[in-house]
Amino acid sequence: MSLETKVKQVLENFDDVSSNELITILNQIQNQFHNTLTKDYLQGKLNAISEVSSEGERKILCKHLKPYFDWYLAKN
């Protein structure tokens, strides 16, 4: 399955996707950035989310990163 398809599926059904899957897809999106500052910023956010033990809290934090999914679709 292509990354674009995965991103579309996530945006259609965000609440049913696990935080681990969201982080995996965001890591793939991160590879699309040409700007090191942006890559580092997103990596910091992903590291912080990974350190949280509660799935509910992780999902809330991932929800703040939804614009990255939108950006990926817009650029394609």
N, C-alpha and C positions, 0 to 999 in steps of 0.2 A: 504494500500500500504506500502511495506517495505521501510525502510530508504535507503537501497541499490538501490531500484528501483527509488526512488525520486532523489537520487544523480546522477544516470545515466541520468535521464531525464533532470536534471538541466544542466549537462555538455553538453548534446546534443543540448540544446536550451537555453543557458544561457541568451542571450539578451532579451528573451521574459518572463523571470521569474521576478516577482516583488521583490524588495529589502526586503520586509517583509517576503516573502516566503524563500528567501535566508537566512535571519537571523534565521528564525525558524529552518531550516535544519542545519545550522551551530551550533545552540544551541544543537541540537540532536547529532551532530558529537562530539561536545565538551564533552559530557558525556562519550564518548568512551576513552578519554585520561586517562592514569593512573598517569601522571605527573601533579602535582598541578601547577607548574610554567607554563606549556603549557596551562592548563585550564584558569589560571588567565590572561595570555597574550591574548588569544583569547577573553575572556570575556571583557577585556579592549577595544579591537578593535570593538567588537559588540556594546558595550555601546557608543563608539564614533560615530559609524555609525548611531545608533538610534537617536542621538541628532541632526543630520543633517536634515534639512527640505526639501531639494530639492531631489526628486526621482532620478534625473540624477546624482547628486553627490553621493548619496547613492549607486547607481549601480556601479559607478566607484570605490568606496571604497570596495564594495563587490567583485569586479573583482580581487582585490589584494589578496583576500582570497581563490581564486580558488584552490591553492595547498592543502587546507584542504579537498576539495572534492576528489581530486586525491588520497590523503593519505588514505581516508576512503575506496575507492574502492580497493586500493592496499593491504590493510590489510585484506580484506575479500576474 
